[in-house]
Amino acid sequence: MKRHTRHVTADLAVIGTGIAGCAASIFARDLGLTVAQIGHSGAMAYTTGYIDLLGVLDGRVLDDPWSGLDALRSTDACHPLARMTNHDIRTAFDRFVRLLGEMGLGYTAPGDRNVSALLPYGTTKPTLSLPDTMLPGSDALHRRAPALIIDFEGLQGFSATEFCTNMASVWPGLRPARLVFPGLEARPVFPEVMARTLETPVAQEQLADLIQPLLNGAETIGLPAILGLQAPDRVRARLEQLTGATLFEIPTIPPGVPGIRLREAFERELPRRGVLLEPQNKVSEAILRSTGVDLTVQGALDDLRIEASAAVLASGRFLSGGLKSDRYRVKETVLNLPVRQPETRDGWFSAEYLDPAGYPVNKAGIEIDAAFRPLGPDGVPASDRLFAAGVVLAHQDWVRQRCGAGLAIATAYGAVQAAAGSINAR
Ligand SMILES: Cc1cc2nc3c(=O)[nH]c(=O)nc-3n(C[C@H](O)[C@H](O)[C@H](O)COP(=O)(O)OP(=O)(O)OC[C@H]3O[C@@H](n4cnc5c(N)ncnc54)[C@H](O)[C@@H]3O)c2cc1C
């Protein structure tokens, strides 16, 4: 059968459907740009759902990420977050979190201080904004309020007993309990299936009936993140009404429901906002022109050619396929851009396995100029029409610095502002 090629023109092409790509599309639509966005399922489904800005700097846990950013600017000026003002980063964060609310996912407004957020194994991490379904857990930890922690038979990667045991020294009033999830007989049980089941009123009532006898005076209940996919705040509110207790979610190991919620919400919302979204495909060819960027996407049945006045590269790192490596070098996969990295493979790692400074290869990535334009082999921008955002950028170690989503959102804002400037200067 002859393959058909669709031709599309757009002001901006966004390469990647992770947090950086989705944020870039929204920021671009806010500016009135037409947008075509292409990507595949990347790291988004793996996230806890927390939106970190900067949680750790030089091994120090930060209470105030904003003064942490000020310090970062003086010690590590090449860090992508250090290239932006706190004002612009706040604008980007506020807009993104507002958008999540508009999509039906309530998040706490980013404030001046990090919050201690719960992790599946009974540890905590600093974050700036968290889902409303998780906030009561952080509040309860802060108050050391007694709480019942529930897990489910057959659910792997989340144990209430383990959570309570590991938390015991900082949060002594926890009590574990295990339930059989209503209506799911096969083992193991998966958080996504439980979440979809809990969207039905019947399952909500059955679960509440199972929780009731366990309460024994408990006013706060922690559950793994399973409270629905499309409207978690409504599911939580209904279960609170049925049990008479305050409920909170604890992220499970990846891939988890909070990330799937984000991915599905963006897949629903971006087309509604006028973005031409190709969420199951990757760019197979990209050509830089003086007037823009041409992209080819080979779909299962037909092909897509996008002619855009500018592009934002938000293709992520190894997990999402934006970077790849052989035994010698790290490479950028879409445009073969130079990757900043240690001279040789010997320099990738550290002799100390758990080196608190991290491994140098973690900071490998695309080098950009002040206008978020990736640099070519000669050290000047590869194109005036190409911009980059997210964790594909060099000079950051988002895992260790606890800045994953924040870096993606902030740099997407910076890249889109710069791209809009170049498009409007045509
Ligand atoms: C296990 C885990 C836990 C996390 N927890 C947190 C957390 O608690 N807090 C936090 O703030 N952040 C967290 N993150 C980080 C966060 O989810 C994102 O990974 C981060 O924000 C980076 O986003 P990104 O958009 O730059 O890259 P990615 O999310 O990696 O997205 C890259 C996108 O590019 C696409 N792509 C790649 N190649 C091509 C191509 N050729 N054509 C088109 N598209 C392409 C991919 O398909 C993907 O859609 C976590 C991540 C992981 C993996």
The ligand as an SDF file (V2000), in Angstrom:
LIG
                    3D

 53 58  0  0  0  0  0  0  0  0999 V2000
   11.7790    7.5320   38.0660 C   0  0  0  0  0  0  0  0  0  0  0  0
   11.5810    9.0170   37.9200 C   0  0  0  0  0  0  0  0  0  0  0  0
   11.0850    9.7440   38.9920 C   0  0  0  0  0  0  0  0  0  0  0  0
   10.9310   11.1160   38.8720 C   0  0  0  0  0  0  0  0  0  0  0  0
   10.4560   11.8260   39.9390 N   0  0  0  0  0  0  0  0  0  0  0  0
   10.4050   13.1640   39.8680 C   0  0  0  0  0  0  0  0  0  0  0  0
   10.0120   13.9320   40.9930 C   0  0  0  0  0  0  0  0  0  0  0  0
    9.6960   13.4020   42.0550 O   0  0  0  0  0  0  0  0  0  0  0  0
    9.9950   15.2780   40.8810 N   0  0  0  0  0  0  0  0  0  0  0  0
   10.3600   15.9100   39.7300 C   0  0  0  0  0  0  0  0  0  0  0  0
   10.3600   17.1400   39.7000 O   0  0  0  0  0  0  0  0  0  0  0  0
   10.7220   15.2180   38.6340 N   0  0  0  0  0  0  0  0  0  0  0  0
   10.7630   13.8600   38.6880 C   0  0  0  0  0  0  0  0  0  0  0  0
   11.1470   13.1470   37.5810 N   0  0  0  0  0  0  0  0  0  0  0  0
   11.6030   13.8730   36.3840 C   0  0  0  0  0  0  0  0  0  0  0  0
   10.5050   14.2180   35.4020 C   0  0  0  0  0  0  0  0  0  0  0  0
    9.5170   13.2430   35.3220 O   0  0  0  0  0  0  0  0  0  0  0  0
   11.0500   14.3880   33.9900 C   0  0  0  0  0  0  0  0  0  0  0  0
   11.8590   13.2810   33.6780 O   0  0  0  0  0  0  0  0  0  0  0  0
   11.8420   15.5740   33.8510 C   0  0  0  0  0  0  0  0  0  0  0  0
   11.0180   16.6260   34.1960 O   0  0  0  0  0  0  0  0  0  0  0  0
   12.4120   15.7040   32.4380 C   0  0  0  0  0  0  0  0  0  0  0  0
   11.4600   16.0360   31.5100 O   0  0  0  0  0  0  0  0  0  0  0  0
   11.8250   16.2440   29.9890 P   0  0  0  0  0  0  0  0  0  0  0  0
   10.5650   16.6410   29.3180 O   0  0  0  0  0  0  0  0  0  0  0  0
   13.0270   17.1050   29.8330 O   0  0  0  0  0  0  0  0  0  0  0  0
   12.2850   14.8080   29.4580 O   0  0  0  0  0  0  0  0  0  0  0  0
   11.4810   13.4610   29.3280 P   0  0  0  0  0  0  0  0  0  0  0  0
   10.3920   13.3770   30.3070 O   0  0  0  0  0  0  0  0  0  0  0  0
   12.5060   12.4040   29.3220 O   0  0  0  0  0  0  0  0  0  0  0  0
   10.7840   13.5420   27.8970 O   0  0  0  0  0  0  0  0  0  0  0  0
   11.4820   13.4740   26.6860 C   0  0  0  0  0  0  0  0  0  0  0  0
   10.5200   13.2700   25.5460 C   0  0  0  0  0  0  0  0  0  0  0  0
   11.2380   13.3240   24.3070 O   0  0  0  0  0  0  0  0  0  0  0  0
   10.7400   12.3260   23.4570 C   0  0  0  0  0  0  0  0  0  0  0  0
   11.6990   12.0160   22.4000 N   0  0  0  0  0  0  0  0  0  0  0  0
   12.9170   11.4310   22.4610 C   0  0  0  0  0  0  0  0  0  0  0  0
   13.4220   11.3050   21.2080 N   0  0  0  0  0  0  0  0  0  0  0  0
   12.5100   11.8370   20.3600 C   0  0  0  0  0  0  0  0  0  0  0  0
   12.4260   11.9890   18.9440 C   0  0  0  0  0  0  0  0  0  0  0  0
   13.3830   11.5420   18.1120 N   0  0  0  0  0  0  0  0  0  0  0  0
   11.3350   12.5710   18.4170 N   0  0  0  0  0  0  0  0  0  0  0  0
   10.3300   13.0160   19.2060 C   0  0  0  0  0  0  0  0  0  0  0  0
   10.3510   12.8910   20.5510 N   0  0  0  0  0  0  0  0  0  0  0  0
   11.4170   12.2960   21.1070 C   0  0  0  0  0  0  0  0  0  0  0  0
   10.4070   11.1750   24.3830 C   0  0  0  0  0  0  0  0  0  0  0  0
    9.5220   10.2580   23.7760 O   0  0  0  0  0  0  0  0  0  0  0  0
    9.7850   11.9360   25.5500 C   0  0  0  0  0  0  0  0  0  0  0  0
    8.4170   12.1750   25.2740 O   0  0  0  0  0  0  0  0  0  0  0  0
   11.2690   11.7720   37.6630 C   0  0  0  0  0  0  0  0  0  0  0  0
   11.7230   11.0260   36.5680 C   0  0  0  0  0  0  0  0  0  0  0  0
   11.8970    9.6670   36.6960 C   0  0  0  0  0  0  0  0  0  0  0  0
   12.4390    8.9030   35.5180 C   0  0  0  0  0  0  0  0  0  0  0  0
  1  2  1  0
  2  3  1  0
  2 52  2  0
  3  4  2  0
  4  5  1  0
  4 50  1  0
  5  6  2  0
  6  7  1  0
  6 13  1  0
  7  8  2  0
  7  9  1  0
  9 10  1  0
 10 11  2  0
 10 12  1  0
 12 13  2  0
 13 14  1  0
 14 15  1  0
 14 50  1  0
 15 16  1  0
 16 17  1  0
 16 18  1  0
 18 19  1  0
 18 20  1  0
 20 21  1  0
 20 22  1  0
 22 23  1  0
 23 24  1  0
 24 25  2  0
 24 26  1  0
 24 27  1  0
 27 28  1  0
 28 29  2  0
 28 30  1  0
 28 31  1  0
 31 32  1  0
 32 33  1  0
 33 34  1  0
 33 48  1  0
 34 35  1  0
 35 36  1  0
 35 46  1  0
 36 37  1  0
 36 45  1  0
 37 38  2  0
 38 39  1  0
 39 40  1  0
 39 45  2  0
 40 41  1  0
 40 42  2  0
 42 43  1  0
 43 44  2  0
 44 45  1  0
 46 47  1  0
 46 48  1  0
 48 49  1  0
 50 51  2  0
 51 52  1  0
 52 53  1  0
M  END
$$$$
